[in-house]
Amino acid sequence: METTLRMTERSMPLYAEVASRIVYLIEQGTLRPGDRVPSIRELSRQLQVSINTVKEAYSQLEDRRLLEARPQSGYYVRAHLPELPAEPVVRKPALKPTEVNLCDVYQMVMNDLHDPDLLQLGVAFPNPDLLPIDKLNRMLASESRRFRVQSVSYEIPPGCERLRKQIARRSLQTGCALSPDEIVITSGCVEAVVLALRAICKPGDTVAIETPVYFNFLQVIEDLGLKALEIPTSAQGGISLDALEYALEKNAGQVKVCIVLSNFNNPLGGLMSDAAKRQLVELLERYQIPLIEDDIYGDLSHSDNRPSVAKSFDKTGNVLLCSSFSKTLAPGYRVGWIAAGRFQKQIERGKLLSNVATASPPQLAIAEFLATGGYDHHLRSIRRAYARQVMIMGDTVGRAFPAGTRVSRPKGGFVLWVEMAAEIDALKLYEQAREEGITIAPGQIFSLEGKYRNCIRLNAACWNPRIEMAIETLGRLAARLLAR
Ligand SMILES: Cc1ncc(COP(=O)(O)O)c(C=O)c1O
């Protein structure tokens, strides 16, 4: 409300314009029932209008039963606002980028998360009903009380020792034997990968990365001034080692690092065998190229076997293993970690320089959850739920989409990759789905080379009748696009 009203062109009396500004703030929820509105004097100063104008505006709002005056205290938004007539239905804006800018599409897909009216099948968010939210939040409070000063202090790199100990203990399940000193706590897995890229590369360098791949990493690569060399990956065995070796030979000296999602990669769900992981580590060692391994979905195997990590075959510290608790416990806590091998010192320094430390209370809470909260029990139950839901959603896509549509069958995690007929443009499907109140991730954002225009990624973390109907709607829209 800083702008002065005097200079604006007015189509209504000044007091009505002042009143409409207050109404706008109420409608937007900036001013909520019970909130105090600026005093008459304050508002007259802010808007540079006379005291009488504001008085008139407030008295109009009192008449409309939006504000009430409280003696000696000022004006307040009434606790029970009169019901406003329903607004005309506004369709979701048709998002039709004329020139496809992947960064914008990526931003749109992420922004959809803010829209509570959209059915969220786009971003790979875990099912909130399967997260131990109350238990974690209780631990957040009790641990902050127990470690009173620590909870408000900087946990400078490498980060909270209790948490690093727990992560190190769990590393045995992945075939590693990490010590707490080898681990640096980060703000999520993305920060771990960014720190790794920063430690290894300089602008202009090339990063070998699977394709299709988690879109955020492509944006990060571009943002750091790096080039991506996309290596084919499969929904069964993960990155193609033959293609990687061929690419390394062909681009000798240019590729400075390789990023691989070894377990249940996003979006295909591919799982590398132990033999392939060993081969990958040896290949990169031979070429003296560090490996950034993202294992964020490793704990979400649909079977009882937790797969190994490539890091377990690393003898020289060439592998930087990155993960977080975003898929299993609490994405919003922003707690991740990296075991950076020979890059440990650079990572610690990079973390300190970029944001000093990850917030302390979430680190304490997750350390406590890992120590006493029954993390393994929790994992067993969410693995079963995701296995079931991924299967049901896959089957439903098979039934609802036009014949010939292919669907991934991941053995872990909770995302599905759907490949439709070549004629179907996933961006068009995204736009039309959005108009129906559904958001999905169009295939185009999973590559920088304009591939996967007939693919989409679906989040299968939740399953209910509304989602079933949404899949049927998507199938109908896809059939309509195909018919055109
Ligand atoms: C493969 C992969 N890595 C990292 C992330 C993000 O991790 P975080 O939220 O812990 O930064 C995601 C999220 O979707 C992901 O799919």
The ligand as an ORCA input file, in Angstrom:
! r2SCAN-3c Opt
* xyz 0 1
  C      17.076    -38.077     -8.057
  C      16.769    -36.972     -7.126
  N      17.768    -36.355     -6.473
  C      17.523    -35.333     -5.616
  C      16.238    -34.879     -5.415
  C      15.977    -33.734     -4.471
  O      16.458    -34.036     -3.219
  P      16.366    -33.008     -1.994
  O      14.936    -32.584     -1.879
  O      16.831    -33.815     -0.845
  O      17.271    -31.875     -2.311
  C      15.171    -35.494     -6.069
  C      13.810    -35.003     -5.856
  O      12.890    -35.269     -6.588
  C      15.450    -36.549     -6.947
  O      14.463    -37.154     -7.598
*
